[in-house]
Amino acid sequence: MATSLGIDFGTTNTVVALAEEAGPAQLARFQAPEGELFAFRSCLSFHAPAERPAERTIAAGPWAIEAYVEDPVETRFIQSFKMFAAAESFTETQILGRRYRFEDLLSTFLLKLRDYAGAEMAALPERVIVGRPVTFAGAAPSEPLALTRYETAFRRLGFAEILYAYEPVGAAFFFARGLTGDATVLVGDFGGGTSDFSIIRFEAQAGELRAAPLGRSGVGVAGDAFDYRIIDQLVAPALGKGSSYVSYGKVLPIPNRYYAAFARWDQLALMRMSRDMREIRRLVREASEPAKIARLVETLDENYGYRLYHAVSRLKEALSVESHAEFRFEAGSIAIVREVARAEFEAWIAPELAQIETAVDRALTEARLTAPQIDRVFLTGGSSLAPAVRAIFQRRFAAERIETGAELESIASGLALIGREPELGRWTMSAP
């Protein structure tokens, strides 16, 4: 039976691993509609037919996406809610007549995830090691608030011992399995909402691998910010952003706030019921380029958000291996097709790249090390595949020292392995 469980609750995906007293950690797997998977989407859906509101159903992960795509009008869809964990301004949200605090959303998600895992998570160990970012997302994140909320949610699963470890530290423990000698390792973890870095010294002592943390840093930008840059540059202009309309004889710009919802595809369906939607429909008659506003109306009315973000993901993946790639978003009467150069994409995300680069330097400064003193670099997470992200490290470290891989499994597996360390206090913390 497993002695510890590691959980990487991410902005986009959640991964669970279980570790026994010896051997590698094992990932929990889910028999999803599209096949077996271990990366479980961090989302929830709440569905209640208008004529039968008492028949509420809750789904999570791919089942939640399926429910939302099938019936977006009657379904409340929640994703990327990790972004609000440390936000004091977020107290609760109303969903189908009920109040949900952050810890309610998280515990609901975790309980559904456990159910979907079936026998693999039927008997949970007493100890769980929960991954946490070095820096929580948000303008003024409250770390104590986030950990208190996590604590409440995980208690509801019945764990007797709940400990927290930095996500890149979990990745470092996963990476350390392959070390053959002493090494100072810098780990970069690129998630959906945050990019986190840790520097750890690993040494072999008496036949065991010992480790000491040296420095860390993080920044609240990652893959989701890259997605929005693509939307803002390729899609929003074709839907009217930057154009104008005529009101009482004056030429005015189309409000940019109409396009803010494109930062998250699930928000587009909510916009259909908003006051802004009534204004947008009126603008079809008043716009200088009415065809573009008509495309915006169709995108919102027909709930094209999920397909749009698939198109964005395909472009990012293609530009990770090719210098040029085609962006293609086709839905209904809308067709946005354009070749994009990798250099062009990298120019769009330059502000985020600069923030990531600064965070890497902060980790080195905290560790009181220079780049030549880093023996190995391990990059994990989906955005670590982007050449512009890798280039940040290639400018500082020799290419033979940089490794990537296990983009989704490394953190959860490493957290589970930390859970069987004899000196847990060196790697973990409790909620305040």
Secondary structure, DSSP 8 states (H G I E B T S, - for coil): --SEEEEEE-SSEEEEEEE-SSS--EE--EEETTEEESSEE-EEEEE--TT-TT--EEEEHHHHHHHHHH-TTTEEEEE-GGGGTT-TT---EEETTEEE-HHHHHHHHHHHHHHHHGGGGTS--SEEEEEE-SS-SSSS--HHHHHHHHHHHHHTTT-SEEEEEEHHHHHHHHHHTT--S-EEEEEEEE-SS-EEEEEEEEEEETTEEEEEEEEEEEES-SHHHHHHHHIIIIIGGGGTTT-EEEETTEEEE--GGGGGGGGSTTHHHHHTTSHHHHHHHHHHHHBSSHHHHHHHHHHHHTT-HHHHHHHHHHHHHHHTT-SEEEEEEEETTEEEEEEEEHHHHHHHTHHHHHHHHHHHHHHHHHHT--GGG--EEEEESGGGGSHHHHHHHHTTS-GGGEEE--TTTHHHHHHHHHTT-S-GGGT-B---
